[in-house]
Amino acid sequence: MKTTPMFGLQRRLRKLGPGLITGAADDDPSGIATYSQAGAQFGFSMLWTVVFTLPLMVAIQLVSARIGHVTRRGLAANIKATFPRWVLLTVVGMLLVANTLNLAADMAAMAEALRLLVGGSAHVYAVTFGLLCLVLQVFLPYRTYVRWLKWLTLALLSYVAVVFTVHLDWWKVASDIFRPQLRLNHDTLLMVVAVFGTTISPYLFFWQAAQEMEDTSDRPPQTSDDVRHHLRRIKVDTLVGMTFSNLIAFFIILSTAATLHAAGVTDIQTSAQAAEALRPLAGDFTFVLFSLGVIGTGLLAVPVLAGSAGYAVAEAAGWPASLSAQLDRGEGRGFYSVIAAATVGGVVLCFTPADPVKELFWSAVINGVIAVPIMVVMMLLASRTSTMGAHVISSRLRVLGWIATVAMSITVIAMLVTM
């Protein structure tokens, strides 16, 4: 029977999963705030950063995905089996702190965006969003849950729509991508570091490795041909997901550069503030699209942040870690307890007098710092035959992975120097 083009497209879309969700989750409300500030402050001249980081992001996410699929274990479990205990505890502890701060900032941004749209109490909305994400993770079957997460990635298309509501000089856009008009000073360096740190985040490594592990958990042992076949699927999935992620980041910078920067609004600290600032410049429709995008991406990112913390802590403690575990049967209590604690901790921080902007800053600092040792560990694991067997990473992926690691190392050093 001949396959119709539409059926073939649907079949290919079904194969997309961990890579697509991971890439979309990278554009969380805190990331939206960073990209909005980049566009508002520097205009089109910061677009080159998301183009430059794309191959590096694809490479390092491919490494984490391959480790999860080939070993059928998450990153924390592999670190536990290979490295000293203090390395494991340090990495997992810092990840948990960074994720909790990021959760708080994301839920605060979602709540504020909904308040701007319909009025009411941002605190009530923060609690509601936290409970909704927690209930879905704990009680919704894994396959159904992942399917819903795939649909939520469509919320990011609102930022593509925003661009087409404003006038753009595309020749100027292209010129600034390849010849950015930037002064190499303190503010420029900090923004480059912020964009790099927002794009390549440790929680994405843990999440994608764990999701590839989940996808193989109910399959029988695979032959070498089976593994190679699935590794090709992982490559396509990750390439699509990371391209989608950076494309959305590109459009966020583009839309805020064309509106806010062009109007002289250069100081945007939160995603909700960016949405509000767009209203008088680009109209109510653009404001609504931007706000809905913040809420949709938050609903996608919060489970990824809490889930990656759950996988890391549970694997470090030796507990079963799977979103397929059924709590009513007594399965996965430790794993779900960590997810609940991280989510509730994020909600609680929304009620403290802590400055959300500082929370975002310190979570970015911690993410940037711990990304480097985790990337080093991942590259070592993926190159070891004792870990990967016959499926160690190729020389090309190894080179790209180490380039990404060095690039992140430089950004961390720059960040520490400029603090």
Secondary structure, DSSP 8 states (H G I E B T S, - for coil): ----HHHHHHHHHHH--HHHHHHHHHS-HHHHHHHHHHHHHHGGGGTHHHHHHHHHHHHHHHHHHHHHHHHSS-HHHHHHHHS-HHHHHHHHHHHHHHHHHHHHHHHHHHHHHHHHHH-S-HHHHHHHHHHHHHHHHHHS-HHHHHHHHHHHGGGGHHHHHHHTTS---HHHHHHHHHS-----SHHHHHHHHHHHHHHS-HHHHHHHHHHHHHHHTTS----HHHHHHHHHHHHHHHHHHHHHHHHHHHHHHHHHHHHTGGGT-----SHHHHHHHHHHHH-HHHHHHHHHHHHHHHHHHHHHHHHHHHHHHHHHHT----TT--GGGT-SHHHHHHHHHHHHHHHHHTTSS--HHHHHHHHHHHHHHHHHHHHHHHHHHHT-HHHHGGG---HHHHHHHHHHHHHHHHHHHHHHHH-
